[in-house]
């Protein structure tokens, strides 16, 4: 199933320039692990998913035109909900987001955005 994704997770678009943090906006009763847990609906462009710097997608008309002119196009994510999520782990009735989930940017390609770090860290203190 993968690891539960929480606020502070890092995601990456295969056509972007750099990883970016996922913003988790609690709706309804807040579920926390090490911090606020995410659902598959955490996909709102510029709210949950910030731009990844530049876009190099061969299916984004702006990126293709910029490349032809010797320039780069800014990333402007246009996303749909993450898939598949955890169907048996629901947060306010919505599947939880896992480290195996992928998101599609309609200017990129199917499932071009992935979680590179789910945001949970285990800290061990030995004395």
Rosetta silent file (secondary structure, phi, psi, omega in degrees, C-alpha in Angstrom):
SEQUENCE: XXXXXXXXXXXXXXXXXXXXXXXXXXXXXXXXXXXXXXXXXXXXXXXXXXXXXXXXXXXXXXXXXXXXXXXXXXXXXXXXXXXXXXXXXXXXXXXXXXXXXXXXXXXXXXXXXXXXXXXXXXXXXXX
SCORE:     score description
SCORE:     0.000 S_00000001
   1 L     0.000  -24.060 -176.935    0.000    0.000    0.000 S_00000001
   2 L    90.299  178.440 -179.886    2.863    2.442    0.521 S_00000001
   3 L   -91.931  149.195  175.631    3.373    5.008    3.250 S_00000001
   4 E   -64.625  133.236  178.747    0.774    7.566    4.327 S_00000001
   5 L   -92.958  135.975 -177.615    1.527   10.970    2.780 S_00000001
   6 E  -131.521  170.972  176.304    1.414   13.974    5.125 S_00000001
   7 L   -50.294  134.268 -178.968    2.013   17.741    5.099 S_00000001
   8 L    98.740   -5.100  177.173    5.612   18.371    4.097 S_00000001
   9 L   -61.263  151.670  176.874    5.766   15.536    1.580 S_00000001
  10 E  -107.626  136.192  177.471    7.892   16.180   -1.497 S_00000001
  11 E  -127.950  162.352 -177.591    6.559   15.501   -4.984 S_00000001
  12 E  -143.294  139.570  171.657    8.114   15.757   -8.416 S_00000001
  13 E   -98.153  133.875 -177.776    6.827   16.122  -11.963 S_00000001
  14 L   -64.739  -11.635  177.999    8.898   14.191  -14.484 S_00000001
  15 L  -109.063    3.381 -178.298    8.818   17.298  -16.719 S_00000001
  16 L   -92.116  179.791 -176.792    9.578   19.854  -13.981 S_00000001
  17 L   -97.060  -26.926 -174.222   12.816   21.354  -12.726 S_00000001
  18 L  -156.618  153.927  174.066   12.725   20.574   -8.999 S_00000001
  19 L   -64.789  153.330  179.625   10.784   18.719   -6.285 S_00000001
  20 E  -136.773  155.233  178.737    8.143   20.764   -4.480 S_00000001
  21 E   -79.880  145.731  173.873    6.249   20.355   -1.185 S_00000001
  22 E   -86.037  129.722  175.851    2.650   19.158   -1.108 S_00000001
  23 L   -95.068  122.512 -179.702    0.351   21.514    0.800 S_00000001
  24 L  -103.432  118.178 -179.273   -2.274   19.609    2.789 S_00000001
  25 L  -105.037  108.720 -178.212   -5.380   21.670    3.584 S_00000001
  26 L   -62.881  134.499  173.887   -7.473   19.964    6.303 S_00000001
  27 L  -130.118  133.223 -177.071  -11.182   19.644    5.521 S_00000001
  28 L    74.936 -153.968  179.199  -13.602   18.177    8.024 S_00000001
  29 L   -67.091  127.763 -177.186  -12.181   16.349   11.013 S_00000001
  30 L   -77.541  132.283  175.808   -8.395   16.623   10.878 S_00000001
  31 L  -110.675  127.517 -179.147   -6.460   13.355   10.825 S_00000001
  32 E  -122.482  147.045  171.944   -2.848   13.558   11.884 S_00000001
  33 L  -112.469 -100.462  170.789    0.065   11.157   11.784 S_00000001
  34 L   -85.856  -18.122  175.971    3.273   13.086   12.366 S_00000001
  35 L  -161.386 -168.391 -175.824    1.377   16.042   10.877 S_00000001
  36 E   -62.529  127.591 -179.674   -1.814   16.505    8.815 S_00000001
  37 E   -79.952  148.613 -176.856   -2.559   13.455    6.655 S_00000001
  38 L  -102.393  157.169  174.317   -3.370   13.913    2.942 S_00000001
  39 E  -120.087  173.281 -178.728   -6.125   12.507    0.731 S_00000001
  40 L   -67.486  -11.684  179.291   -6.318   11.913   -3.016 S_00000001
  41 L   -88.828    3.511  176.859   -8.158   15.234   -3.378 S_00000001
  42 L   -79.789   66.433 -172.207   -5.062   17.247   -2.378 S_00000001
  43 L  -133.042   11.117 -176.849   -4.556   18.097   -6.062 S_00000001
  44 L   -70.264  120.126  178.978   -5.616   21.726   -6.470 S_00000001
  45 E   -57.550  137.574  178.286   -3.091   23.576   -8.666 S_00000001
  46 L    70.021  -12.784  175.001   -1.287   26.389   -6.824 S_00000001
  47 L  -100.273  -57.196  177.509   -3.091   25.459   -3.571 S_00000001
  48 L   -97.457  -37.713 -175.165   -1.854   21.895   -2.970 S_00000001
  49 E  -115.746  104.873  178.965    0.453   21.471   -5.967 S_00000001
  50 L   -78.837  166.855  175.537    2.775   24.414   -6.663 S_00000001
  51 L   -60.983  148.925  179.582    4.582   24.900   -9.991 S_00000001
  52 L   -98.031   33.934  179.545    7.673   22.732  -10.505 S_00000001
  53 L    86.686  -98.790  178.668    9.750   25.595  -11.934 S_00000001
  54 E  -112.442  163.401  177.713    9.803   25.032  -15.680 S_00000001
  55 E  -116.566  129.052  177.355    7.852   22.650  -17.899 S_00000001
  56 L  -115.585   20.371 -175.846    9.556   20.417  -20.457 S_00000001
  57 L   -69.146  131.169  177.330    6.495   18.365  -21.410 S_00000001
  58 L   -73.707   -4.801  177.748    6.298   17.433  -25.079 S_00000001
  59 L  -107.823    2.895  176.911    2.491   17.619  -24.823 S_00000001
  60 L   -95.405  111.902 -177.843    2.346   21.160  -23.369 S_00000001
  61 H   -54.911  -37.745  179.619    1.925   23.601  -26.295 S_00000001
  62 H   -66.584  -39.127  179.074    3.572   26.446  -24.328 S_00000001
  63 H   -68.622  -39.990  179.171    6.614   24.289  -23.504 S_00000001
  64 H   -63.698  -45.719  179.681    6.931   23.113  -27.124 S_00000001
  65 H   -64.414  -41.719  179.171    6.731   26.701  -28.442 S_00000001
  66 H   -63.597  -43.814 -179.997    9.233   27.961  -25.869 S_00000001
  67 H   -61.804  -40.198  178.777   11.670   25.162  -26.682 S_00000001
  68 H   -63.336  -28.850  179.344   11.402   25.956  -30.411 S_00000001
  69 L   -91.595    3.731 -179.712   12.323   29.552  -29.589 S_00000001
  70 L    77.501   22.572 -179.093   15.273   28.463  -27.428 S_00000001
  71 L  -122.155 -173.621  175.663   13.512   29.413  -24.193 S_00000001
  72 L  -122.966  156.040  177.472   11.717   27.652  -21.347 S_00000001
  73 E  -108.062  141.998  176.173    8.077   27.730  -20.290 S_00000001
  74 E   -70.061  149.747  175.524    6.956   28.116  -16.674 S_00000001
  75 L   -75.464  128.962  174.156    5.194   25.184  -15.073 S_00000001
  76 L  -131.853   87.126 -174.127    1.477   25.827  -14.643 S_00000001
  77 L   -59.645  137.902  173.734    0.001   22.620  -13.208 S_00000001
  78 L  -130.378   96.852 -166.791   -3.471   21.546  -14.335 S_00000001
  79 E  -115.162  161.805  175.119   -4.139   18.466  -12.222 S_00000001
  80 L  -121.281  167.969 -177.759   -6.758   15.834  -11.445 S_00000001
  81 L   -55.987  149.258  177.792   -7.070   13.738   -8.227 S_00000001
  82 L   -63.128  150.632  173.789   -4.251   11.400   -7.257 S_00000001
  83 E  -134.994  149.367   -3.318   -4.660    7.679   -8.010 S_00000001
  84 L   -89.366  -19.344 -172.925   -5.056    5.117   -6.611 S_00000001
  85 L    76.422 -177.415 -179.572   -4.971    6.175   -2.962 S_00000001
  86 E  -106.426   99.587 -174.540   -5.725    3.757   -0.131 S_00000001
  87 E   -63.448  -21.352 -179.350   -9.273    2.443   -0.645 S_00000001
  88 E  -100.610   -1.945  176.642   -9.420    0.916    2.834 S_00000001
  89 E  -118.149  102.227 -176.292   -7.958    3.947    4.660 S_00000001
  90 E  -106.099  139.840  174.948  -10.468    6.777    4.498 S_00000001
  91 E  -118.219  111.158 -174.852  -10.050   10.301    5.841 S_00000001
  92 L    52.412   40.502  176.371  -13.449   11.986    6.104 S_00000001
  93 L    81.861    3.446 -177.879  -14.746    9.457    3.569 S_00000001
  94 E  -115.827  136.920  179.077  -11.928   10.077    1.027 S_00000001
  95 E   -56.587  138.349  177.432   -9.088    7.601    0.304 S_00000001
  96 E   -68.573  148.844  176.032   -5.798    8.505    1.968 S_00000001
  97 L   -82.422  134.108  178.996   -2.891    9.552   -0.256 S_00000001
  98 E  -120.136  166.729 -179.328   -0.007    7.066   -0.251 S_00000001
  99 L   -64.929  -14.318  178.425    3.583    7.172   -1.455 S_00000001
 100 L   -92.863   -6.675 -179.081    2.561    4.951   -4.381 S_00000001
 101 L   -70.687  153.629  178.285   -0.114    7.378   -5.634 S_00000001
 102 E  -134.062  152.136 -178.759    0.421    9.365   -8.842 S_00000001
 103 E  -123.186  144.940  179.044   -1.184   12.534  -10.148 S_00000001
 104 L  -103.860  131.748  169.000   -1.823   13.580  -13.743 S_00000001
 105 E  -100.732  125.505 -176.818   -1.142   17.058  -15.083 S_00000001
 106 L   -68.655  -13.127  174.621   -3.216   17.522  -18.214 S_00000001
 107 L   -90.809  -10.857  178.527   -0.374   19.572  -19.731 S_00000001
 108 L  -103.359 -121.743  178.180    2.050   16.726  -19.064 S_00000001
 109 L  -137.922  164.698  178.877    1.290   13.056  -19.375 S_00000001
 110 L   -53.407  133.776  174.970   -0.780   10.588  -17.362 S_00000001
 111 L    55.851   38.947 -177.679    0.562   10.087  -13.845 S_00000001
 112 L   -81.585   -9.973  179.787    3.573   12.392  -14.391 S_00000001
 113 E  -108.824  129.266 -178.812    3.617   13.627  -10.757 S_00000001
 114 E  -130.766  161.726  175.511    4.845   11.292   -8.032 S_00000001
 115 E   -85.773  123.931  177.955    5.620   11.418   -4.329 S_00000001
 116 E  -100.861  -19.339  176.191    9.390   11.348   -3.771 S_00000001
 117 E  -152.921  117.153 -173.273    9.245   11.657    0.040 S_00000001
 118 L   -70.622   -7.686  175.829    5.959   11.037    1.950 S_00000001
 119 L    94.956   -9.124  177.887    6.766   13.539    4.707 S_00000001
 120 L   -98.986  135.944  179.169    6.933   11.141    7.641 S_00000001
 121 L  -128.039  139.106  175.566   10.220   10.653    9.411 S_00000001
 122 L  -101.395  122.216 -179.502   11.086    8.238   12.167 S_00000001
 123 L  -108.859  127.735  179.118   13.460    9.760   14.652 S_00000001
 124 L  -116.365  128.214  178.545   15.354    7.490   16.987 S_00000001
 125 L  -114.086  120.856  177.704   17.170    8.831   19.996 S_00000001
 126 L  -110.576  143.580 -173.596   19.630    6.544   21.673 S_00000001
 127 L  -123.899    0.000    0.000   21.127    7.414   24.934 S_00000001
